Amino acid sequence: DDVILNVTAKDEDKGPDGDLTMNLINSQGRFYLSQSGETGQIHLLQNIDFDKGDTEFSVEIIVTDKGSPARSSTCFVRIIVDDINDNTPLCPRYINLDILEGETNLTKITCSDADANSDLSYEVISTTR
């Protein structure tokens, strides 16, 4: 479980009025919050994949003191996922061409890559006779 954000909350009050509890709202089952004193960490529960539509998430952190009456504050967090090059391009392994002597035969080779930011380039690295 990867930590994606560290959170610190402070309350200047003393005693229970200054003791804080953090809660994560709208986590969509993807994140959870652990807390130790004034510090919290948002953890990733599930893998996210930009190429499968996981591009942005919004969560809320509510910090509440233990005073009477209790006071709280909310922080809205927007998590933007960047794409990484995590997919291998797919290309035909072998291509056999039959051409007639003296003719030019153009062949199209199509490769694909599931990454949203894929920009494929092609290069002939060897030929045989």
CNS distance restraints for C-alpha pairs under 8 A (distance, minus, plus):
assign (resid   1 and name CA) (resid  43 and name CA) 5.97 0.50 0.50
assign (resid   1 and name CA) (resid  44 and name CA) 5.45 0.50 0.50
assign (resid   1 and name CA) (resid  45 and name CA) 5.84 0.50 0.50
assign (resid   1 and name CA) (resid  46 and name CA) 7.89 0.50 0.50
assign (resid   2 and name CA) (resid  43 and name CA) 5.43 0.50 0.50
assign (resid   2 and name CA) (resid  44 and name CA) 5.26 0.50 0.50
assign (resid   2 and name CA) (resid  45 and name CA) 7.76 0.50 0.50
assign (resid   3 and name CA) (resid  41 and name CA) 6.40 0.50 0.50
assign (resid   3 and name CA) (resid  42 and name CA) 5.79 0.50 0.50
assign (resid   3 and name CA) (resid  43 and name CA) 4.34 0.50 0.50
assign (resid   3 and name CA) (resid  44 and name CA) 6.31 0.50 0.50
assign (resid   4 and name CA) (resid  41 and name CA) 7.51 0.50 0.50
assign (resid   4 and name CA) (resid  42 and name CA) 5.86 0.50 0.50
assign (resid   4 and name CA) (resid  43 and name CA) 5.80 0.50 0.50
assign (resid   4 and name CA) (resid  44 and name CA) 6.73 0.50 0.50
assign (resid   5 and name CA) (resid  41 and name CA) 5.69 0.50 0.50
assign (resid   5 and name CA) (resid  42 and name CA) 5.18 0.50 0.50
assign (resid   5 and name CA) (resid  43 and name CA) 7.32 0.50 0.50
assign (resid   6 and name CA) (resid  39 and name CA) 7.17 0.50 0.50
assign (resid   6 and name CA) (resid  40 and name CA) 5.89 0.50 0.50
assign (resid   6 and name CA) (resid  41 and name CA) 4.55 0.50 0.50
assign (resid   6 and name CA) (resid  42 and name CA) 6.51 0.50 0.50
assign (resid   7 and name CA) (resid  39 and name CA) 5.61 0.50 0.50
assign (resid   7 and name CA) (resid  40 and name CA) 4.85 0.50 0.50
assign (resid   7 and name CA) (resid  41 and name CA) 5.84 0.50 0.50
assign (resid   7 and name CA) (resid  42 and name CA) 7.74 0.50 0.50
assign (resid   8 and name CA) (resid  38 and name CA) 5.59 0.50 0.50
assign (resid   8 and name CA) (resid  39 and name CA) 4.52 0.50 0.50
assign (resid   8 and name CA) (resid  40 and name CA) 6.24 0.50 0.50
assign (resid   9 and name CA) (resid  20 and name CA) 7.82 0.50 0.50
assign (resid   9 and name CA) (resid  38 and name CA) 5.27 0.50 0.50
assign (resid   9 and name CA) (resid  39 and name CA) 6.52 0.50 0.50
assign (resid   9 and name CA) (resid  63 and name CA) 7.40 0.50 0.50
assign (resid  10 and name CA) (resid  18 and name CA) 7.90 0.50 0.50
assign (resid  10 and name CA) (resid  20 and name CA) 7.99 0.50 0.50
assign (resid  10 and name CA) (resid  38 and name CA) 6.25 0.50 0.50
assign (resid  11 and name CA) (resid  17 and name CA) 7.95 0.50 0.50
assign (resid  11 and name CA) (resid  18 and name CA) 5.09 0.50 0.50
assign (resid  11 and name CA) (resid  19 and name CA) 7.54 0.50 0.50
assign (resid  11 and name CA) (resid  20 and name CA) 7.60 0.50 0.50
assign (resid  11 and name CA) (resid  65 and name CA) 7.89 0.50 0.50
assign (resid  12 and name CA) (resid  18 and name CA) 6.28 0.50 0.50
assign (resid  13 and name CA) (resid  17 and name CA) 5.49 0.50 0.50
assign (resid  13 and name CA) (resid  18 and name CA) 4.47 0.50 0.50
assign (resid  14 and name CA) (resid  18 and name CA) 5.02 0.50 0.50
assign (resid  14 and name CA) (resid  19 and name CA) 7.86 0.50 0.50
assign (resid  15 and name CA) (resid  19 and name CA) 6.64 0.50 0.50
assign (resid  16 and name CA) (resid  65 and name CA) 7.15 0.50 0.50
assign (resid  16 and name CA) (resid  66 and name CA) 5.05 0.50 0.50
assign (resid  16 and name CA) (resid  67 and name CA) 5.41 0.50 0.50
assign (resid  17 and name CA) (resid  65 and name CA) 5.72 0.50 0.50
assign (resid  17 and name CA) (resid  66 and name CA) 5.30 0.50 0.50
assign (resid  17 and name CA) (resid  67 and name CA) 3.92 0.50 0.50
assign (resid  17 and name CA) (resid  68 and name CA) 7.35 0.50 0.50
assign (resid  17 and name CA) (resid  70 and name CA) 7.61 0.50 0.50
assign (resid  18 and name CA) (resid  65 and name CA) 5.94 0.50 0.50
assign (resid  18 and name CA) (resid  66 and name CA) 6.99 0.50 0.50
assign (resid  18 and name CA) (resid  67 and name CA) 7.29 0.50 0.50
assign (resid  19 and name CA) (resid  65 and name CA) 5.36 0.50 0.50
assign (resid  19 and name CA) (resid  66 and name CA) 5.70 0.50 0.50
assign (resid  19 and name CA) (resid  67 and name CA) 7.90 0.50 0.50
assign (resid  20 and name CA) (resid  37 and name CA) 7.36 0.50 0.50
assign (resid  20 and name CA) (resid  38 and name CA) 6.88 0.50 0.50
assign (resid  20 and name CA) (resid  63 and name CA) 6.41 0.50 0.50
assign (resid  20 and name CA) (resid  64 and name CA) 5.54 0.50 0.50
assign (resid  20 and name CA) (resid  65 and name CA) 4.43 0.50 0.50
assign (resid  20 and name CA) (resid  66 and name CA) 6.47 0.50 0.50
assign (resid  21 and name CA) (resid  35 and name CA) 7.92 0.50 0.50
assign (resid  21 and name CA) (resid  63 and name CA) 5.59 0.50 0.50
assign (resid  21 and name CA) (resid  64 and name CA) 5.27 0.50 0.50
assign (resid  21 and name CA) (resid  65 and name CA) 6.25 0.50 0.50
assign (resid  21 and name CA) (resid  66 and name CA) 7.73 0.50 0.50
assign (resid  22 and name CA) (resid  33 and name CA) 7.82 0.50 0.50
assign (resid  22 and name CA) (resid  35 and name CA) 6.93 0.50 0.50
assign (resid  22 and name CA) (resid  40 and name CA) 7.31 0.50 0.50
assign (resid  22 and name CA) (resid  61 and name CA) 6.64 0.50 0.50
assign (resid  22 and name CA) (resid  62 and name CA) 5.69 0.50 0.50
assign (resid  22 and name CA) (resid  63 and name CA) 4.50 0.50 0.50
assign (resid  22 and name CA) (resid  64 and name CA) 6.54 0.50 0.50
assign (resid  23 and name CA) (resid  33 and name CA) 6.98 0.50 0.50
assign (resid  23 and name CA) (resid  61 and name CA) 5.64 0.50 0.50
assign (resid  23 and name CA) (resid  62 and name CA) 5.20 0.50 0.50
assign (resid  23 and name CA) (resid  63 and name CA) 6.49 0.50 0.50
assign (resid  24 and name CA) (resid  32 and name CA) 6.81 0.50 0.50
assign (resid  24 and name CA) (resid  33 and name CA) 6.13 0.50 0.50
assign (resid  24 and name CA) (resid  59 and name CA) 6.95 0.50 0.50
assign (resid  24 and name CA) (resid  60 and name CA) 5.77 0.50 0.50
assign (resid  24 and name CA) (resid  61 and name CA) 4.74 0.50 0.50
assign (resid  24 and name CA) (resid  62 and name CA) 6.47 0.50 0.50
assign (resid  25 and name CA) (resid  59 and name CA) 5.95 0.50 0.50
assign (resid  25 and name CA) (resid  60 and name CA) 4.96 0.50 0.50
assign (resid  25 and name CA) (resid  61 and name CA) 6.22 0.50 0.50
assign (resid  25 and name CA) (resid  62 and name CA) 7.40 0.50 0.50
assign (resid  26 and name CA) (resid  58 and name CA) 7.30 0.50 0.50
assign (resid  26 and name CA) (resid  59 and name CA) 5.18 0.50 0.50
assign (resid  26 and name CA) (resid  60 and name CA) 6.43 0.50 0.50
assign (resid  27 and name CA) (resid  31 and name CA) 5.34 0.50 0.50
assign (resid  27 and name CA) (resid  32 and name CA) 6.94 0.50 0.50
assign (resid  27 and name CA) (resid  58 and name CA) 7.68 0.50 0.50
assign (resid  27 and name CA) (resid  59 and name CA) 5.57 0.50 0.50
assign (resid  27 and name CA) (resid  60 and name CA) 7.81 0.50 0.50
assign (resid  29 and name CA) (resid  45 and name CA) 7.31 0.50 0.50
assign (resid  30 and name CA) (resid  44 and name CA) 6.03 0.50 0.50
assign (resid  30 and name CA) (resid  45 and name CA) 5.02 0.50 0.50
assign (resid  30 and name CA) (resid  46 and name CA) 5.44 0.50 0.50
assign (resid  31 and name CA) (resid  42 and name CA) 6.47 0.50 0.50
assign (resid  31 and name CA) (resid  43 and name CA) 5.41 0.50 0.50
assign (resid  31 and name CA) (resid  44 and name CA) 4.69 0.50 0.50
assign (resid  31 and name CA) (resid  45 and name CA) 5.07 0.50 0.50
assign (resid  31 and name CA) (resid  46 and name CA) 7.51 0.50 0.50
assign (resid  32 and name CA) (resid  42 and name CA) 5.66 0.50 0.50
assign (resid  32 and name CA) (resid  43 and name CA) 5.31 0.50 0.50
assign (resid  32 and name CA) (resid  44 and name CA) 6.77 0.50 0.50
assign (resid  32 and name CA) (resid  45 and name CA) 6.76 0.50 0.50
assign (resid  33 and name CA) (resid  40 and name CA) 6.49 0.50 0.50
assign (resid  33 and name CA) (resid  41 and name CA) 5.48 0.50 0.50
assign (resid  33 and name CA) (resid  42 and name CA) 4.53 0.50 0.50
assign (resid  33 and name CA) (resid  43 and name CA) 6.14 0.50 0.50
assign (resid  34 and name CA) (resid  40 and name CA) 5.47 0.50 0.50
assign (resid  34 and name CA) (resid  41 and name CA) 5.33 0.50 0.50
assign (resid  34 and name CA) (resid  42 and name CA) 6.67 0.50 0.50
assign (resid  34 and name CA) (resid  43 and name CA) 7.67 0.50 0.50
assign (resid  35 and name CA) (resid  39 and name CA) 5.80 0.50 0.50
assign (resid  35 and name CA) (resid  40 and name CA) 4.19 0.50 0.50
assign (resid  35 and name CA) (resid  41 and name CA) 6.49 0.50 0.50
assign (resid  36 and name CA) (resid  40 and name CA) 6.20 0.50 0.50
assign (resid  48 and name CA) (resid  54 and name CA) 5.89 0.50 0.50
assign (resid  49 and name CA) (resid  53 and name CA) 6.85 0.50 0.50
assign (resid  49 and name CA) (resid  54 and name CA) 5.38 0.50 0.50
assign (resid  49 and name CA) (resid  55 and name CA) 7.76 0.50 0.50
assign (resid  49 and name CA) (resid  83 and name CA) 7.78 0.50 0.50
assign (resid  50 and name CA) (resid  54 and name CA) 4.62 0.50 0.50
assign (resid  50 and name CA) (resid  55 and name CA) 5.22 0.50 0.50
assign (resid  50 and name CA) (resid  81 and name CA) 6.51 0.50 0.50
assign (resid  50 and name CA) (resid  82 and name CA) 6.83 0.50 0.50
assign (resid  50 and name CA) (resid  83 and name CA) 5.40 0.50 0.50
assign (resid  50 and name CA) (resid  84 and name CA) 7.99 0.50 0.50
assign (resid  50 and name CA) (resid 116 and name CA) 7.82 0.50 0.50
assign (resid  51 and name CA) (resid  83 and name CA) 7.27 0.50 0.50
assign (resid  51 and name CA) (resid 114 and name CA) 6.92 0.50 0.50
assign (resid  51 and name CA) (resid 115 and name CA) 5.93 0.50 0.50
assign (resid  51 and name CA) (resid 116 and name CA) 5.97 0.50 0.50
assign (resid  54 and name CA) (resid  81 and name CA) 6.96 0.50 0.50
assign (resid  55 and name CA) (resid  80 and name CA) 6.07 0.50 0.50
assign (resid  55 and name CA) (resid  81 and name CA) 4.88 0.50 0.50
assign (resid  55 and name CA) (resid  82 and name CA) 7.11 0.50 0.50
assign (resid  56 and name CA) (resid  78 and name CA) 7.22 0.50 0.50
assign (resid  56 and name CA) (resid  79 and name CA) 5.57 0.50 0.50
assign (resid  56 and name CA) (resid  80 and name CA) 4.53 0.50 0.50
assign (resid  56 and name CA) (resid  81 and name CA) 5.72 0.50 0.50
assign (resid  57 and name CA) (resid  78 and name CA) 5.87 0.50 0.50
assign (resid  57 and name CA) (resid  79 and name CA) 4.99 0.50 0.50
assign (resid  57 and name CA) (resid  80 and name CA) 6.57 0.50 0.50
assign (resid  58 and name CA) (resid  76 and name CA) 7.20 0.50 0.50
assign (resid  58 and name CA) (resid  77 and name CA) 5.67 0.50 0.50
assign (resid  58 and name CA) (resid  78 and name CA) 4.54 0.50 0.50
assign (resid  58 and name CA) (resid  79 and name CA) 6.06 0.50 0.50
assign (resid  59 and name CA) (resid  76 and name CA) 6.09 0.50 0.50
assign (resid  59 and name CA) (resid  77 and name CA) 5.30 0.50 0.50
assign (resid  59 and name CA) (resid  78 and name CA) 6.63 0.50 0.50
assign (resid  60 and name CA) (resid  74 and name CA) 6.63 0.50 0.50
assign (resid  60 and name CA) (resid  75 and name CA) 5.65 0.50 0.50
assign (resid  60 and name CA) (resid  76 and name CA) 4.59 0.50 0.50
assign (resid  60 and name CA) (resid  77 and name CA) 5.95 0.50 0.50
assign (resid  61 and name CA) (resid  74 and name CA) 5.62 0.50 0.50
assign (resid  61 and name CA) (resid  75 and name CA) 5.11 0.50 0.50
assign (resid  61 and name CA) (resid  76 and name CA) 6.48 0.50 0.50
assign (resid  61 and name CA) (resid  77 and name CA) 7.59 0.50 0.50
assign (resid  62 and name CA) (resid  72 and name CA) 6.74 0.50 0.50
assign (resid  62 and name CA) (resid  73 and name CA) 5.76 0.50 0.50
assign (resid  62 and name CA) (resid  74 and name CA) 4.45 0.50 0.50
assign (resid  62 and name CA) (resid  75 and name CA) 6.47 0.50 0.50
assign (resid  63 and name CA) (resid  72 and name CA) 5.39 0.50 0.50
assign (resid  63 and name CA) (resid  73 and name CA) 5.36 0.50 0.50
assign (resid  63 and name CA) (resid  74 and name CA) 6.34 0.50 0.50
assign (resid  64 and name CA) (resid  70 and name CA) 6.61 0.50 0.50
assign (resid  64 and name CA) (resid  71 and name CA) 5.67 0.50 0.50
assign (resid  64 and name CA) (resid  72 and name CA) 4.14 0.50 0.50
assign (resid  64 and name CA) (resid  73 and name CA) 6.62 0.50 0.50
assign (resid  65 and name CA) (resid  70 and name CA) 5.59 0.50 0.50
assign (resid  65 and name CA) (resid  71 and name CA) 5.62 0.50 0.50
assign (resid  65 and name CA) (resid  72 and name CA) 6.37 0.50 0.50
assign (resid  66 and name CA) (resid  70 and name CA) 5.61 0.50 0.50
assign (resid  66 and name CA) (resid  71 and name CA) 7.77 0.50 0.50
assign (resid  67 and name CA) (resid  71 and name CA) 6.98 0.50 0.50
assign (resid  83 and name CA) (resid 115 and name CA) 7.55 0.50 0.50
assign (resid  83 and name CA) (resid 116 and name CA) 7.16 0.50 0.50
assign (resid  83 and name CA) (resid 117 and name CA) 7.09 0.50 0.50
assign (resid  84 and name CA) (resid 115 and name CA) 7.58 0.50 0.50
assign (resid  84 and name CA) (resid 117 and name CA) 7.94 0.50 0.50
assign (resid  85 and name CA) (resid 115 and name CA) 6.28 0.50 0.50
assign (resid  85 and name CA) (resid 117 and name CA) 7.60 0.50 0.50
assign (resid  85 and name CA) (resid 118 and name CA) 7.59 0.50 0.50
assign (resid  86 and name CA) (resid 115 and name CA) 6.98 0.50 0.50
assign (resid  87 and name CA) (resid 113 and name CA) 6.49 0.50 0.50
assign (resid  87 and name CA) (resid 114 and name CA) 6.05 0.50 0.50
assign (resid  87 and name CA) (resid 115 and name CA) 5.96 0.50 0.50
assign (resid  88 and name CA) (resid 113 and name CA) 6.32 0.50 0.50
assign (resid  88 and name CA) (resid 114 and name CA) 7.79 0.50 0.50
assign (resid  89 and name CA) (resid 111 and name CA) 6.64 0.50 0.50
assign (resid  89 and name CA) (resid 112 and name CA) 5.51 0.50 0.50
assign (resid  89 and name CA) (resid 113 and name CA) 4.41 0.50 0.50
assign (resid  89 and name CA) (resid 114 and name CA) 7.50 0.50 0.50
assign (resid  89 and name CA) (resid 120 and name CA) 7.97 0.50 0.50
assign (resid  90 and name CA) (resid 111 and name CA) 5.42 0.50 0.50
assign (resid  90 and name CA) (resid 112 and name CA) 5.27 0.50 0.50
assign (resid  90 and name CA) (resid 113 and name CA) 6.22 0.50 0.50
assign (resid  91 and name CA) (resid 109 and name CA) 7.95 0.50 0.50
assign (resid  91 and name CA) (resid 110 and name CA) 6.70 0.50 0.50
assign (resid  91 and name CA) (resid 111 and name CA) 4.47 0.50 0.50
assign (resid  91 and name CA) (resid 112 and name CA) 6.80 0.50 0.50
assign (resid  92 and name CA) (resid 109 and name CA) 7.88 0.50 0.50
assign (resid  92 and name CA) (resid 110 and name CA) 7.88 0.50 0.50
assign (resid  92 and name CA) (resid 111 and name CA) 7.33 0.50 0.50
assign (resid  99 and name CA) (resid 103 and name CA) 6.86 0.50 0.50
assign (resid  99 and name CA) (resid 104 and name CA) 7.44 0.50 0.50
assign (resid  99 and name CA) (resid 105 and name CA) 6.32 0.50 0.50
assign (resid 111 and name CA) (resid 120 and name CA) 7.98 0.50 0.50
assign (resid 112 and name CA) (resid 120 and name CA) 7.93 0.50 0.50
assign (resid 113 and name CA) (resid 118 and name CA) 6.09 0.50 0.50
assign (resid 113 and name CA) (resid 120 and name CA) 7.85 0.50 0.50
assign (resid 114 and name CA) (resid 118 and name CA) 7.33 0.50 0.50
